[in-house]
Amino acid sequence: RNTQLGRAAKLLLLAIIAALISAQWKHEAVPFTAFGVILILTVIKSRWVVVYFMGLRDLRPRLSMALVGWSAFFAVAAGTKALLATYGS
C-alpha cells in the first residue's frame, strides 16, 4: 500500500521527468510530441494532487472530477494552441 511519502516521491519524479524533457531544447521550440508528453504528465500530476493530497476521492468525487477536468481542459487548450501555431497557416 502506498504511503503519503511514496505518493509525494512519485509526484516529484513526474515533475522531474517533465522538467528534463523540456530542458532538452534550451533555445528552441519544444517539439509537439514532447509538449504533448509534458501536458499528459501535468494532467496526471494534477489528478494525483486532487485525489491523494487534497483527499477529494471519497469525500467529494464530483469536485475531484471537476478539478481534474479543469486541468485537462487547459492541457487540451494549450495543445490545440501549439498545434495551430505549428501547423496552422
TAURPE-V245105 format. One record per backbone hydrogen bond with DSSP energy under -1.0 kcal/mol. CO is the residue of the C=O (numbers start at 1). NH is the residue of the N-H. E is the energy in kcal/mol with one decimal. If there is no record, write none. Layout:
CO_NH_E ; CO_NH_E
This chain:
3_7_-2.2 ; 4_8_-2.3 ; 5_9_-2.2 ; 6_10_-2.0 ; 7_11_-2.3 ; 8_12_-2.4 ; 9_13_-2.3 ; 10_14_-2.3 ; 11_15_-2.0 ; 12_16_-2.4 ; 13_17_-2.5 ; 14_18_-2.4 ; 15_19_-2.2 ; 16_20_-2.6 ; 17_21_-2.3 ; 18_22_-2.1 ; 19_23_-1.8 ; 31_35_-2.5 ; 32_36_-2.8 ; 33_37_-2.1 ; 34_38_-2.3 ; 35_39_-2.3 ; 36_40_-2.3 ; 37_41_-2.6 ; 38_42_-2.0 ; 39_43_-2.1 ; 40_44_-2.3 ; 41_45_-2.5 ; 42_46_-2.4 ; 43_47_-2.1 ; 44_48_-2.3 ; 45_49_-2.4 ; 46_50_-2.4 ; 47_51_-2.9 ; 48_52_-2.5 ; 48_53_-1.1 ; 49_54_-2.2 ; 50_56_-1.7 ; 60_64_-2.2 ; 61_65_-2.3 ; 62_66_-2.3 ; 63_67_-2.5 ; 64_68_-2.2 ; 65_69_-2.5 ; 66_70_-2.1 ; 67_71_-1.8 ; 68_72_-2.3 ; 69_73_-2.6 ; 70_74_-1.9 ; 71_75_-2.0 ; 72_76_-2.5 ; 73_77_-2.4 ; 74_78_-2.5 ; 75_79_-2.4 ; 76_80_-2.6 ; 77_81_-2.4 ; 78_82_-2.3 ; 79_83_-2.5 ; 80_84_-2.7 ; 81_85_-2.3 ; 82_86_-2.1 ; 83_87_-3.3 ; 84_88_-1.6
